[in-house]
Amino acid sequence: MSRKQFSRYDEPLDSDDLRKCHAVLDEICGDFGIELGSEEADRIAAITIELYQQGVREVGQLKHIVDAARGLDLSRDGTKA
């Protein structure tokens, strides 16, 4: 019988993983006035989890890649233009 090899992508997220992803979501939504639970926040959460499962683990790096994926400008340090 062959054993299927699992990647990190196949593993469930633990509480520390979810804490990191939630921190990214909270910061981005706070910086841009996006209401948690909104469709936009759900998209940001999905992108964050997808990237995390692909191996992006550092919160700052996650924020910048989500920034690029969503077209947001996190380099503004939370200030509104």
C-alpha positions in Angstrom: 0.0 0.0 0.0 1.5 3.4 -0.9 1.6 6.2 1.6 0.4 9.5 0.4 2.9 12.2 1.2 1.4 15.3 2.9 2.8 18.7 2.5 2.4 21.5 5.1 -0.5 22.7 3.0 -2.4 19.5 3.9 -2.0 20.0 7.6 -4.6 21.7 9.7 -3.7 25.0 11.2 -3.1 25.0 15.0 -3.9 27.8 17.4 -0.6 29.6 16.9 -1.0 29.5 13.1 -4.5 30.9 13.4 -3.3 33.6 15.9 -0.7 34.8 13.3 -3.2 34.8 10.5 -5.8 36.7 12.6 -3.1 39.3 13.6 -2.5 40.0 9.9 -6.3 40.3 9.2 -6.8 42.6 12.2 -3.9 44.9 11.2 -4.9 45.1 7.6 -8.6 45.7 8.4 -7.7 48.2 11.0 -5.3 50.1 8.8 -7.9 50.4 6.0 -11.1 50.6 7.9 -12.4 47.3 6.6 -15.1 45.8 8.8 -14.3 42.3 10.2 -16.9 39.9 8.8 -17.3 41.9 5.6 -16.8 40.3 2.2 -13.5 42.2 1.8 -12.3 41.0 5.2 -13.2 37.4 4.2 -11.2 37.7 1.0 -8.2 39.0 3.0 -8.5 36.2 5.5 -8.6 33.6 2.7 -5.5 35.0 1.0 -3.7 35.1 4.3 -4.5 31.5 5.1 -3.6 30.4 1.6 -0.2 32.1 1.8 0.4 30.8 5.3 -0.3 27.2 4.2 2.1 27.8 1.3 4.9 28.5 3.8 4.8 32.3 4.5 5.0 32.3 8.3 6.3 35.7 9.3 3.5 38.2 10.1 5.3 41.2 8.5 6.0 39.2 5.3 2.4 37.9 5.2 1.1 41.5 5.5 3.2 42.7 2.5 2.3 39.8 0.3 -1.4 40.2 1.1 -0.9 43.9 0.3 0.4 43.0 -3.1 -2.3 40.4 -3.7 -5.1 42.7 -2.7 -3.6 45.9 -4.3 -3.5 47.6 -0.9 -0.7 50.0 0.1 0.6 49.0 3.5 3.7 51.2 3.1 1.4 54.1 4.1 1.8 52.9 7.7 -2.0 53.0 8.2 -2.4 56.7 7.2 -5.3 57.5 4.9 -4.4 59.3 1.6 
